[in-house]
Amino acid sequence: MKKGLNACSVTLLKTPARSEFIAFTKPARLLLPNDLVVRKGDLSKFNDFKNESGRISLEKLIQSGAVRFGYSNGRSYTKPIEALLGQFKGSNILIERLGDKGPKGLLTMLAKGNIDPMFAQPVEAQFHGRFIGVAAEIAQLPINEIIEYTVWFIGCSKTLWDEAVIKN
């Protein structure tokens, strides 16, 4: 879409940077927020970062330097997560995964111990976990800094073509 090719996606977070080259519909879906996906054997590492509701304080966890986070390049994870990623980008605790494998590649890294937590939608973590055979080995922890749901949009390249697609 950024290259101006005629393309659409049905699951996008709307950001100012994306709005420069993507035309968005009205809100299309409400989805559960991203979770931290971790190895079940490492659950105790995260106990000190839980609040009274059992949600992980992402800010405290990142500040501690206790774990190495994996995330996908070019993916939007909601404003609060992106603000924290931006604040600590370039540090050795954030591992940016390049390429088009997204959650599947990150889950492989998680299973191998190359990263400790990663971010993913609950449904996609389980889907990709089953696909690569690690679903039984992972757990998902809710993140304190993000809301109870995420608003997703349909978006198309900002071209003459998209105007007709978005209107219909």
CNS distance restraints for C-alpha pairs under 8 A (distance, minus, plus):
assign (resid   1 and name CA) (resid   5 and name CA) 5.44 0.50 0.50
assign (resid   1 and name CA) (resid   6 and name CA) 6.74 0.50 0.50
assign (resid   1 and name CA) (resid   7 and name CA) 5.89 0.50 0.50
assign (resid   1 and name CA) (resid   8 and name CA) 7.53 0.50 0.50
assign (resid   1 and name CA) (resid  21 and name CA) 6.79 0.50 0.50
assign (resid   1 and name CA) (resid  22 and name CA) 6.79 0.50 0.50
assign (resid   1 and name CA) (resid 156 and name CA) 6.98 0.50 0.50
assign (resid   1 and name CA) (resid 157 and name CA) 4.65 0.50 0.50
assign (resid   1 and name CA) (resid 158 and name CA) 7.58 0.50 0.50
assign (resid   2 and name CA) (resid  21 and name CA) 5.69 0.50 0.50
assign (resid   2 and name CA) (resid  22 and name CA) 7.59 0.50 0.50
assign (resid   2 and name CA) (resid 157 and name CA) 7.10 0.50 0.50
assign (resid   4 and name CA) (resid  21 and name CA) 7.55 0.50 0.50
assign (resid   4 and name CA) (resid 157 and name CA) 6.04 0.50 0.50
assign (resid   4 and name CA) (resid 158 and name CA) 6.87 0.50 0.50
assign (resid   4 and name CA) (resid 159 and name CA) 6.71 0.50 0.50
assign (resid   5 and name CA) (resid 157 and name CA) 6.59 0.50 0.50
assign (resid   5 and name CA) (resid 159 and name CA) 7.94 0.50 0.50
assign (resid   6 and name CA) (resid 156 and name CA) 7.27 0.50 0.50
assign (resid   6 and name CA) (resid 157 and name CA) 5.71 0.50 0.50
assign (resid   6 and name CA) (resid 159 and name CA) 7.08 0.50 0.50
assign (resid   6 and name CA) (resid 161 and name CA) 6.72 0.50 0.50
assign (resid   6 and name CA) (resid 162 and name CA) 7.13 0.50 0.50
assign (resid   7 and name CA) (resid 156 and name CA) 5.60 0.50 0.50
assign (resid   7 and name CA) (resid 157 and name CA) 5.67 0.50 0.50
assign (resid   8 and name CA) (resid 154 and name CA) 7.17 0.50 0.50
assign (resid   8 and name CA) (resid 155 and name CA) 5.48 0.50 0.50
assign (resid   8 and name CA) (resid 156 and name CA) 4.04 0.50 0.50
assign (resid   8 and name CA) (resid 157 and name CA) 6.47 0.50 0.50
assign (resid   9 and name CA) (resid 154 and name CA) 5.71 0.50 0.50
assign (resid   9 and name CA) (resid 155 and name CA) 5.48 0.50 0.50
assign (resid   9 and name CA) (resid 156 and name CA) 6.48 0.50 0.50
assign (resid  10 and name CA) (resid 153 and name CA) 6.48 0.50 0.50
assign (resid  10 and name CA) (resid 154 and name CA) 4.27 0.50 0.50
assign (resid  10 and name CA) (resid 155 and name CA) 6.54 0.50 0.50
assign (resid  11 and name CA) (resid 152 and name CA) 5.67 0.50 0.50
assign (resid  11 and name CA) (resid 153 and name CA) 5.84 0.50 0.50
assign (resid  11 and name CA) (resid 154 and name CA) 5.90 0.50 0.50
assign (resid  11 and name CA) (resid 155 and name CA) 7.91 0.50 0.50
assign (resid  12 and name CA) (resid  76 and name CA) 7.99 0.50 0.50
assign (resid  12 and name CA) (resid 152 and name CA) 5.29 0.50 0.50
assign (resid  12 and name CA) (resid 153 and name CA) 5.12 0.50 0.50
assign (resid  12 and name CA) (resid 154 and name CA) 6.13 0.50 0.50
assign (resid  12 and name CA) (resid 155 and name CA) 6.71 0.50 0.50
assign (resid  13 and name CA) (resid  76 and name CA) 6.35 0.50 0.50
assign (resid  13 and name CA) (resid  77 and name CA) 7.87 0.50 0.50
assign (resid  13 and name CA) (resid  78 and name CA) 7.28 0.50 0.50
assign (resid  13 and name CA) (resid 151 and name CA) 6.91 0.50 0.50
assign (resid  13 and name CA) (resid 152 and name CA) 5.11 0.50 0.50
assign (resid  13 and name CA) (resid 153 and name CA) 6.15 0.50 0.50
assign (resid  14 and name CA) (resid  18 and name CA) 6.65 0.50 0.50
assign (resid  14 and name CA) (resid  19 and name CA) 6.92 0.50 0.50
assign (resid  14 and name CA) (resid  24 and name CA) 7.43 0.50 0.50
assign (resid  14 and name CA) (resid 152 and name CA) 7.24 0.50 0.50
assign (resid  14 and name CA) (resid 153 and name CA) 6.74 0.50 0.50
assign (resid  15 and name CA) (resid  19 and name CA) 6.11 0.50 0.50
assign (resid  16 and name CA) (resid  20 and name CA) 6.79 0.50 0.50
assign (resid  17 and name CA) (resid  21 and name CA) 7.86 0.50 0.50
assign (resid  18 and name CA) (resid  22 and name CA) 5.68 0.50 0.50
assign (resid  19 and name CA) (resid  23 and name CA) 6.45 0.50 0.50
assign (resid  19 and name CA) (resid  24 and name CA) 7.52 0.50 0.50
assign (resid  21 and name CA) (resid 157 and name CA) 6.09 0.50 0.50
assign (resid  21 and name CA) (resid 158 and name CA) 5.29 0.50 0.50
assign (resid  22 and name CA) (resid 155 and name CA) 5.87 0.50 0.50
assign (resid  22 and name CA) (resid 156 and name CA) 5.40 0.50 0.50
assign (resid  22 and name CA) (resid 157 and name CA) 4.73 0.50 0.50
assign (resid  22 and name CA) (resid 158 and name CA) 5.05 0.50 0.50
assign (resid  23 and name CA) (resid 155 and name CA) 5.42 0.50 0.50
assign (resid  23 and name CA) (resid 156 and name CA) 5.33 0.50 0.50
assign (resid  23 and name CA) (resid 157 and name CA) 6.16 0.50 0.50
assign (resid  23 and name CA) (resid 158 and name CA) 5.39 0.50 0.50
assign (resid  23 and name CA) (resid 162 and name CA) 7.15 0.50 0.50
assign (resid  23 and name CA) (resid 163 and name CA) 7.94 0.50 0.50
assign (resid  23 and name CA) (resid 166 and name CA) 7.56 0.50 0.50
assign (resid  24 and name CA) (resid 153 and name CA) 6.32 0.50 0.50
assign (resid  24 and name CA) (resid 154 and name CA) 5.79 0.50 0.50
assign (resid  24 and name CA) (resid 155 and name CA) 4.33 0.50 0.50
assign (resid  24 and name CA) (resid 156 and name CA) 6.63 0.50 0.50
assign (resid  24 and name CA) (resid 166 and name CA) 7.43 0.50 0.50
assign (resid  25 and name CA) (resid 153 and name CA) 6.03 0.50 0.50
assign (resid  25 and name CA) (resid 154 and name CA) 5.51 0.50 0.50
assign (resid  25 and name CA) (resid 155 and name CA) 6.27 0.50 0.50
assign (resid  25 and name CA) (resid 166 and name CA) 6.26 0.50 0.50
assign (resid  26 and name CA) (resid 153 and name CA) 6.62 0.50 0.50
assign (resid  26 and name CA) (resid 154 and name CA) 7.83 0.50 0.50
assign (resid  27 and name CA) (resid 151 and name CA) 6.33 0.50 0.50
assign (resid  27 and name CA) (resid 152 and name CA) 5.99 0.50 0.50
assign (resid  27 and name CA) (resid 153 and name CA) 4.97 0.50 0.50
assign (resid  27 and name CA) (resid 154 and name CA) 7.61 0.50 0.50
assign (resid  28 and name CA) (resid 151 and name CA) 7.43 0.50 0.50
assign (resid  28 and name CA) (resid 152 and name CA) 5.86 0.50 0.50
assign (resid  28 and name CA) (resid 153 and name CA) 4.93 0.50 0.50
assign (resid  28 and name CA) (resid 154 and name CA) 6.39 0.50 0.50
assign (resid  29 and name CA) (resid 151 and name CA) 5.88 0.50 0.50
assign (resid  29 and name CA) (resid 152 and name CA) 5.11 0.50 0.50
assign (resid  29 and name CA) (resid 153 and name CA) 6.63 0.50 0.50
assign (resid  30 and name CA) (resid 149 and name CA) 6.16 0.50 0.50
assign (resid  30 and name CA) (resid 150 and name CA) 5.55 0.50 0.50
assign (resid  30 and name CA) (resid 151 and name CA) 4.80 0.50 0.50
assign (resid  30 and name CA) (resid 152 and name CA) 6.20 0.50 0.50
assign (resid  31 and name CA) (resid 149 and name CA) 5.40 0.50 0.50
assign (resid  31 and name CA) (resid 150 and name CA) 5.11 0.50 0.50
assign (resid  31 and name CA) (resid 151 and name CA) 6.51 0.50 0.50
assign (resid  31 and name CA) (resid 152 and name CA) 7.25 0.50 0.50
assign (resid  32 and name CA) (resid 121 and name CA) 6.82 0.50 0.50
assign (resid  32 and name CA) (resid 122 and name CA) 7.12 0.50 0.50
assign (resid  32 and name CA) (resid 148 and name CA) 6.57 0.50 0.50
assign (resid  32 and name CA) (resid 149 and name CA) 4.60 0.50 0.50
assign (resid  32 and name CA) (resid 150 and name CA) 5.99 0.50 0.50
assign (resid  33 and name CA) (resid 121 and name CA) 6.18 0.50 0.50
assign (resid  33 and name CA) (resid 122 and name CA) 7.71 0.50 0.50
assign (resid  33 and name CA) (resid 146 and name CA) 7.01 0.50 0.50
assign (resid  33 and name CA) (resid 147 and name CA) 6.89 0.50 0.50
assign (resid  33 and name CA) (resid 148 and name CA) 6.21 0.50 0.50
assign (resid  33 and name CA) (resid 149 and name CA) 5.01 0.50 0.50
assign (resid  33 and name CA) (resid 150 and name CA) 5.35 0.50 0.50
assign (resid  34 and name CA) (resid  77 and name CA) 7.00 0.50 0.50
assign (resid  34 and name CA) (resid 119 and name CA) 5.99 0.50 0.50
assign (resid  34 and name CA) (resid 120 and name CA) 4.98 0.50 0.50
assign (resid  34 and name CA) (resid 121 and name CA) 4.41 0.50 0.50
assign (resid  34 and name CA) (resid 122 and name CA) 6.65 0.50 0.50
assign (resid  34 and name CA) (resid 142 and name CA) 7.61 0.50 0.50
assign (resid  34 and name CA) (resid 143 and name CA) 7.52 0.50 0.50
assign (resid  35 and name CA) (resid 119 and name CA) 5.71 0.50 0.50
assign (resid  35 and name CA) (resid 120 and name CA) 5.65 0.50 0.50
assign (resid  35 and name CA) (resid 121 and name CA) 6.12 0.50 0.50
assign (resid  35 and name CA) (resid 122 and name CA) 6.42 0.50 0.50
assign (resid  35 and name CA) (resid 140 and name CA) 5.89 0.50 0.50
assign (resid  35 and name CA) (resid 141 and name CA) 5.48 0.50 0.50
assign (resid  35 and name CA) (resid 142 and name CA) 4.93 0.50 0.50
assign (resid  35 and name CA) (resid 143 and name CA) 5.86 0.50 0.50
assign (resid  36 and name CA) (resid 117 and name CA) 5.79 0.50 0.50
assign (resid  36 and name CA) (resid 118 and name CA) 5.52 0.50 0.50
assign (resid  36 and name CA) (resid 119 and name CA) 4.94 0.50 0.50
assign (resid  36 and name CA) (resid 120 and name CA) 6.70 0.50 0.50
assign (resid  36 and name CA) (resid 140 and name CA) 5.59 0.50 0.50
assign (resid  36 and name CA) (resid 141 and name CA) 5.05 0.50 0.50
assign (resid  36 and name CA) (resid 142 and name CA) 6.40 0.50 0.50
assign (resid  36 and name CA) (resid 143 and name CA) 6.71 0.50 0.50
assign (resid  37 and name CA) (resid 117 and name CA) 5.33 0.50 0.50
assign (resid  37 and name CA) (resid 118 and name CA) 5.21 0.50 0.50
assign (resid  37 and name CA) (resid 119 and name CA) 6.05 0.50 0.50
assign (resid  37 and name CA) (resid 120 and name CA) 6.71 0.50 0.50
assign (resid  37 and name CA) (resid 125 and name CA) 7.37 0.50 0.50
assign (resid  37 and name CA) (resid 138 and name CA) 6.62 0.50 0.50
assign (resid  37 and name CA) (resid 139 and name CA) 5.76 0.50 0.50
assign (resid  37 and name CA) (resid 140 and name CA) 4.56 0.50 0.50
assign (resid  37 and name CA) (resid 141 and name CA) 6.40 0.50 0.50
assign (resid  38 and name CA) (resid  42 and name CA) 6.85 0.50 0.50
assign (resid  38 and name CA) (resid  43 and name CA) 7.06 0.50 0.50
assign (resid  38 and name CA) (resid 110 and name CA) 7.25 0.50 0.50
assign (resid  38 and name CA) (resid 116 and name CA) 6.16 0.50 0.50
assign (resid  38 and name CA) (resid 117 and name CA) 4.72 0.50 0.50
assign (resid  38 and name CA) (resid 118 and name CA) 6.84 0.50 0.50
assign (resid  38 and name CA) (resid 138 and name CA) 5.56 0.50 0.50
assign (resid  38 and name CA) (resid 139 and name CA) 5.39 0.50 0.50
assign (resid  38 and name CA) (resid 140 and name CA) 6.29 0.50 0.50
assign (resid  38 and name CA) (resid 141 and name CA) 7.69 0.50 0.50
assign (resid  39 and name CA) (resid  43 and name CA) 6.88 0.50 0.50
assign (resid  39 and name CA) (resid 110 and name CA) 7.10 0.50 0.50
assign (resid  39 and name CA) (resid 111 and name CA) 7.03 0.50 0.50
assign (resid  39 and name CA) (resid 116 and name CA) 7.31 0.50 0.50
assign (resid  39 and name CA) (resid 117 and name CA) 7.68 0.50 0.50
assign (resid  39 and name CA) (resid 137 and name CA) 5.84 0.50 0.50
assign (resid  39 and name CA) (resid 138 and name CA) 4.52 0.50 0.50
assign (resid  39 and name CA) (resid 139 and name CA) 6.07 0.50 0.50
assign (resid  40 and name CA) (resid 137 and name CA) 5.62 0.50 0.50
assign (resid  40 and name CA) (resid 138 and name CA) 5.07 0.50 0.50
assign (resid  40 and name CA) (resid 139 and name CA) 5.34 0.50 0.50
assign (resid  41 and name CA) (resid 137 and name CA) 7.78 0.50 0.50
assign (resid  42 and name CA) (resid  46 and name CA) 7.67 0.50 0.50
assign (resid  43 and name CA) (resid  47 and name CA) 7.19 0.50 0.50
assign (resid  43 and name CA) (resid 139 and name CA) 7.82 0.50 0.50
assign (resid  46 and name CA) (resid  50 and name CA) 6.87 0.50 0.50
assign (resid  46 and name CA) (resid  56 and name CA) 7.39 0.50 0.50
assign (resid  46 and name CA) (resid  61 and name CA) 7.95 0.50 0.50
assign (resid  49 and name CA) (resid  56 and name CA) 5.37 0.50 0.50
assign (resid  49 and name CA) (resid  57 and name CA) 5.56 0.50 0.50
assign (resid  49 and name CA) (resid  58 and name CA) 7.78 0.50 0.50
assign (resid  49 and name CA) (resid  60 and name CA) 6.58 0.50 0.50
assign (resid  49 and name CA) (resid  61 and name CA) 6.13 0.50 0.50
assign (resid  50 and name CA) (resid  54 and name CA) 5.08 0.50 0.50
assign (resid  50 and name CA) (resid  55 and name CA) 5.15 0.50 0.50
assign (resid  50 and name CA) (resid  56 and name CA) 4.41 0.50 0.50
assign (resid  50 and name CA) (resid  57 and name CA) 6.16 0.50 0.50
assign (resid  51 and name CA) (resid  55 and name CA) 5.51 0.50 0.50
assign (resid  51 and name CA) (resid  56 and name CA) 6.41 0.50 0.50
assign (resid  51 and name CA) (resid  57 and name CA) 6.94 0.50 0.50
assign (resid  51 and name CA) (resid 144 and name CA) 7.84 0.50 0.50
assign (resid  54 and name CA) (resid 142 and name CA) 7.62 0.50 0.50
assign (resid  55 and name CA) (resid 141 and name CA) 6.86 0.50 0.50
assign (resid  55 and name CA) (resid 142 and name CA) 5.04 0.50 0.50
assign (resid  55 and name CA) (resid 143 and name CA) 5.29 0.50 0.50
assign (resid  55 and name CA) (resid 144 and name CA) 4.98 0.50 0.50
assign (resid  56 and name CA) (resid  61 and name CA) 7.73 0.50 0.50
assign (resid  56 and name CA) (resid 141 and name CA) 6.85 0.50 0.50
assign (resid  56 and name CA) (resid 142 and name CA) 6.14 0.50 0.50
assign (resid  56 and name CA) (resid 143 and name CA) 4.83 0.50 0.50
assign (resid  56 and name CA) (resid 144 and name CA) 5.35 0.50 0.50
assign (resid  57 and name CA) (resid  61 and name CA) 6.20 0.50 0.50
assign (resid  57 and name CA) (resid 143 and name CA) 6.30 0.50 0.50
assign (resid  57 and name CA) (resid 144 and name CA) 5.19 0.50 0.50
assign (resid  57 and name CA) (resid 145 and name CA) 6.72 0.50 0.50
assign (resid  58 and name CA) (resid  62 and name CA) 6.05 0.50 0.50
assign (resid  58 and name CA) (resid  81 and name CA) 7.98 0.50 0.50
assign (resid  58 and name CA) (resid 143 and name CA) 6.34 0.50 0.50
assign (resid  58 and name CA) (resid 144 and name CA) 6.78 0.50 0.50
assign (resid  58 and name CA) (resid 145 and name CA) 6.76 0.50 0.50
assign (resid  59 and name CA) (resid  63 and name CA) 6.07 0.50 0.50
assign (resid  59 and name CA) (resid  84 and name CA) 6.86 0.50 0.50
assign (resid  59 and name CA) (resid 145 and name CA) 7.95 0.50 0.50
assign (resid  60 and name CA) (resid  64 and name CA) 6.05 0.50 0.50
assign (resid  61 and name CA) (resid  65 and name CA) 6.91 0.50 0.50
assign (resid  61 and name CA) (resid  66 and name CA) 6.99 0.50 0.50
assign (resid  61 and name CA) (resid  67 and name CA) 7.60 0.50 0.50
assign (resid  62 and name CA) (resid  66 and name CA) 7.47 0.50 0.50
assign (resid  62 and name CA) (resid  67 and name CA) 7.50 0.50 0.50
assign (resid  62 and name CA) (resid  88 and name CA) 7.98 0.50 0.50
assign (resid  62 and name CA) (resid  93 and name CA) 7.55 0.50 0.50
assign (resid  65 and name CA) (resid  93 and name CA) 6.26 0.50 0.50
assign (resid  67 and name CA) (resid  93 and name CA) 6.41 0.50 0.50
assign (resid  67 and name CA) (resid 115 and name CA) 7.57 0.50 0.50
assign (resid  67 and name CA) (resid 116 and name CA) 5.71 0.50 0.50
assign (resid  67 and name CA) (resid 117 and name CA) 7.31 0.50 0.50
assign (resid  68 and name CA) (resid  92 and name CA) 7.35 0.50 0.50
assign (resid  68 and name CA) (resid  93 and name CA) 4.31 0.50 0.50
assign (resid  68 and name CA) (resid  94 and name CA) 5.74 0.50 0.50
assign (resid  68 and name CA) (resid  95 and name CA) 6.78 0.50 0.50
assign (resid  68 and name CA) (resid 115 and name CA) 5.14 0.50 0.50
assign (resid  68 and name CA) (resid 116 and name CA) 5.33 0.50 0.50
assign (resid  68 and name CA) (resid 117 and name CA) 6.84 0.50 0.50
assign (resid  69 and name CA) (resid  93 and name CA) 5.97 0.50 0.50
assign (resid  69 and name CA) (resid  94 and name CA) 4.88 0.50 0.50
assign (resid  69 and name CA) (resid  95 and name CA) 5.82 0.50 0.50
assign (resid  69 and name CA) (resid 115 and name CA) 5.78 0.50 0.50
assign (resid  69 and name CA) (resid 116 and name CA) 5.95 0.50 0.50
assign (resid  69 and name CA) (resid 117 and name CA) 5.18 0.50 0.50
assign (resid  69 and name CA) (resid 118 and name CA) 5.53 0.50 0.50
assign (resid  70 and name CA) (resid  94 and name CA) 6.11 0.50 0.50
assign (resid  70 and name CA) (resid  95 and name CA) 4.75 0.50 0.50
assign (resid  70 and name CA) (resid  96 and name CA) 5.98 0.50 0.50
assign (resid  70 and name CA) (resid  97 and name CA) 6.87 0.50 0.50
assign (resid  70 and name CA) (resid 106 and name CA) 6.46 0.50 0.50
assign (resid  70 and name CA) (resid 115 and name CA) 5.80 0.50 0.50
assign (resid  70 and name CA) (resid 116 and name CA) 7.46 0.50 0.50
assign (resid  70 and name CA) (resid 117 and name CA) 6.42 0.50 0.50
assign (resid  70 and name CA) (resid 118 and name CA) 4.69 0.50 0.50
assign (resid  70 and name CA) (resid 119 and name CA) 7.17 0.50 0.50
assign (resid  71 and name CA) (resid  94 and name CA) 7.55 0.50 0.50
assign (resid  71 and name CA) (resid  95 and name CA) 6.41 0.50 0.50
assign (resid  71 and name CA) (resid  96 and name CA) 5.23 0.50 0.50
assign (resid  71 and name CA) (resid  97 and name CA) 5.91 0.50 0.50
assign (resid  71 and name CA) (resid 106 and name CA) 7.14 0.50 0.50
assign (resid  71 and name CA) (resid 118 and name CA) 5.96 0.50 0.50
assign (resid  71 and name CA) (resid 119 and name CA) 6.28 0.50 0.50
assign (resid  72 and name CA) (resid  96 and name CA) 5.76 0.50 0.50
assign (resid  72 and name CA) (resid  97 and name CA) 4.77 0.50 0.50
assign (resid  72 and name CA) (resid  98 and name CA) 6.29 0.50 0.50
assign (resid  72 and name CA) (resid  99 and name CA) 7.94 0.50 0.50
assign (resid  72 and name CA) (resid 102 and name CA) 5.71 0.50 0.50
assign (resid  72 and name CA) (resid 103 and name CA) 7.50 0.50 0.50
assign (resid  72 and name CA) (resid 106 and name CA) 7.66 0.50 0.50
assign (resid  73 and name CA) (resid  96 and name CA) 5.89 0.50 0.50
assign (resid  73 and name CA) (resid  97 and name CA) 5.72 0.50 0.50
assign (resid  73 and name CA) (resid  98 and name CA) 5.34 0.50 0.50
assign (resid  73 and name CA) (resid  99 and name CA) 7.45 0.50 0.50
assign (resid  76 and name CA) (resid  82 and name CA) 7.18 0.50 0.50
assign (resid  77 and name CA) (resid  81 and name CA) 5.95 0.50 0.50
assign (resid  77 and name CA) (resid  82 and name CA) 6.15 0.50 0.50
assign (resid  77 and name CA) (resid 119 and name CA) 7.71 0.50 0.50
assign (resid  78 and name CA) (resid  82 and name CA) 6.12 0.50 0.50
assign (resid  78 and name CA) (resid 146 and name CA) 7.54 0.50 0.50
assign (resid  78 and name CA) (resid 150 and name CA) 7.78 0.50 0.50
assign (resid  79 and name CA) (resid  83 and name CA) 5.95 0.50 0.50
assign (resid  80 and name CA) (resid  84 and name CA) 6.48 0.50 0.50
assign (resid  80 and name CA) (resid 145 and name CA) 6.30 0.50 0.50
assign (resid  80 and name CA) (resid 146 and name CA) 6.44 0.50 0.50
assign (resid  81 and name CA) (resid  85 and name CA) 6.15 0.50 0.50
assign (resid  81 and name CA) (resid 145 and name CA) 7.50 0.50 0.50
assign (resid  81 and name CA) (resid 146 and name CA) 7.59 0.50 0.50
assign (resid  82 and name CA) (resid  86 and name CA) 5.97 0.50 0.50
assign (resid  83 and name CA) (resid  87 and name CA) 6.17 0.50 0.50
assign (resid  84 and name CA) (resid  88 and name CA) 6.37 0.50 0.50
assign (resid  85 and name CA) (resid  89 and name CA) 5.61 0.50 0.50
assign (resid  85 and name CA) (resid  94 and name CA) 7.62 0.50 0.50
assign (resid  88 and name CA) (resid  94 and name CA) 7.30 0.50 0.50
assign (resid  89 and name CA) (resid  94 and name CA) 6.52 0.50 0.50
assign (resid  90 and name CA) (resid  94 and name CA) 7.04 0.50 0.50
assign (resid  95 and name CA) (resid 115 and name CA) 7.43 0.50 0.50
assign (resid  97 and name CA) (resid 102 and name CA) 7.63 0.50 0.50
assign (resid  97 and name CA) (resid 105 and name CA) 7.89 0.50 0.50
assign (resid  97 and name CA) (resid 106 and name CA) 7.21 0.50 0.50
assign (resid 101 and name CA) (resid 105 and name CA) 5.10 0.50 0.50
assign (resid 101 and name CA) (resid 106 and name CA) 7.89 0.50 0.50
assign (resid 102 and name CA) (resid 106 and name CA) 6.42 0.50 0.50
assign (resid 103 and name CA) (resid 107 and name CA) 5.94 0.50 0.50
assign (resid 103 and name CA) (resid 120 and name CA) 6.66 0.50 0.50
assign (resid 103 and name CA) (resid 124 and name CA) 7.39 0.50 0.50
assign (resid 103 and name CA) (resid 125 and name CA) 6.92 0.50 0.50
assign (resid 103 and name CA) (resid 128 and name CA) 7.00 0.50 0.50
assign (resid 104 and name CA) (resid 108 and name CA) 6.36 0.50 0.50
assign (resid 104 and name CA) (resid 128 and name CA) 5.47 0.50 0.50
assign (resid 104 and name CA) (resid 129 and name CA) 7.37 0.50 0.50
assign (resid 104 and name CA) (resid 132 and name CA) 7.52 0.50 0.50
assign (resid 105 and name CA) (resid 109 and name CA) 6.37 0.50 0.50
assign (resid 106 and name CA) (resid 110 and name CA) 6.07 0.50 0.50
assign (resid 106 and name CA) (resid 118 and name CA) 6.91 0.50 0.50
assign (resid 107 and name CA) (resid 111 and name CA) 6.05 0.50 0.50
assign (resid 107 and name CA) (resid 118 and name CA) 7.77 0.50 0.50
assign (resid 107 and name CA) (resid 125 and name CA) 7.81 0.50 0.50
assign (resid 107 and name CA) (resid 128 and name CA) 7.64 0.50 0.50
assign (resid 107 and name CA) (resid 129 and name CA) 6.87 0.50 0.50
assign (resid 107 and name CA) (resid 134 and name CA) 7.91 0.50 0.50
assign (resid 108 and name CA) (resid 112 and name CA) 6.27 0.50 0.50
assign (resid 108 and name CA) (resid 132 and name CA) 7.65 0.50 0.50
assign (resid 109 and name CA) (resid 113 and name CA) 6.26 0.50 0.50
assign (resid 109 and name CA) (resid 114 and name CA) 5.13 0.50 0.50
assign (resid 109 and name CA) (resid 115 and name CA) 6.03 0.50 0.50
assign (resid 110 and name CA) (resid 114 and name CA) 5.84 0.50 0.50
assign (resid 110 and name CA) (resid 115 and name CA) 5.05 0.50 0.50
assign (resid 110 and name CA) (resid 116 and name CA) 6.03 0.50 0.50
assign (resid 110 and name CA) (resid 117 and name CA) 7.02 0.50 0.50
assign (resid 110 and name CA) (resid 118 and name CA) 7.47 0.50 0.50
assign (resid 111 and name CA) (resid 134 and name CA) 7.08 0.50 0.50
assign (resid 111 and name CA) (resid 137 and name CA) 7.87 0.50 0.50
assign (resid 120 and name CA) (resid 124 and name CA) 6.61 0.50 0.50
assign (resid 120 and name CA) (resid 125 and name CA) 5.83 0.50 0.50
assign (resid 121 and name CA) (resid 125 and name CA) 6.16 0.50 0.50
assign (resid 122 and name CA) (resid 126 and name CA) 6.51 0.50 0.50
assign (resid 122 and name CA) (resid 140 and name CA) 7.18 0.50 0.50
assign (resid 123 and name CA) (resid 127 and name CA) 6.11 0.50 0.50
assign (resid 124 and name CA) (resid 128 and name CA) 5.91 0.50 0.50
assign (resid 125 and name CA) (resid 129 and name CA) 5.72 0.50 0.50
assign (resid 125 and name CA) (resid 135 and name CA) 7.86 0.50 0.50
assign (resid 126 and name CA) (resid 130 and name CA) 6.05 0.50 0.50
assign (resid 126 and name CA) (resid 135 and name CA) 5.79 0.50 0.50
assign (resid 127 and name CA) (resid 131 and name CA) 6.32 0.50 0.50
assign (resid 127 and name CA) (resid 135 and name CA) 7.95 0.50 0.50
assign (resid 128 and name CA) (resid 132 and name CA) 6.25 0.50 0.50
assign (resid 128 and name CA) (resid 135 and name CA) 7.78 0.50 0.50
assign (resid 129 and name CA) (resid 133 and name CA) 5.79 0.50 0.50
assign (resid 129 and name CA) (resid 134 and name CA) 4.83 0.50 0.50
assign (resid 129 and name CA) (resid 135 and name CA) 4.15 0.50 0.50
assign (resid 129 and name CA) (resid 136 and name CA) 7.91 0.50 0.50
assign (resid 129 and name CA) (resid 138 and name CA) 7.82 0.50 0.50
assign (resid 130 and name CA) (resid 134 and name CA) 6.08 0.50 0.50
assign (resid 130 and name CA) (resid 135 and name CA) 4.95 0.50 0.50
assign (resid 134 and name CA) (resid 138 and name CA) 6.69 0.50 0.50
assign (resid 155 and name CA) (resid 166 and name CA) 7.82 0.50 0.50
assign (resid 156 and name CA) (resid 162 and name CA) 5.63 0.50 0.50
assign (resid 156 and name CA) (resid 165 and name CA) 7.82 0.50 0.50
assign (resid 156 and name CA) (resid 166 and name CA) 7.32 0.50 0.50
assign (resid 157 and name CA) (resid 162 and name CA) 5.96 0.50 0.50
assign (resid 158 and name CA) (resid 162 and name CA) 5.93 0.50 0.50
assign (resid 158 and name CA) (resid 163 and name CA) 7.63 0.50 0.50
assign (resid 159 and name CA) (resid 163 and name CA) 7.00 0.50 0.50
assign (resid 160 and name CA) (resid 164 and name CA) 7.38 0.50 0.50
assign (resid 161 and name CA) (resid 165 and name CA) 6.66 0.50 0.50
assign (resid 162 and name CA) (resid 166 and name CA) 5.85 0.50 0.50
assign (resid 163 and name CA) (resid 167 and name CA) 6.07 0.50 0.50
assign (resid 164 and name CA) (resid 168 and name CA) 6.25 0.50 0.50
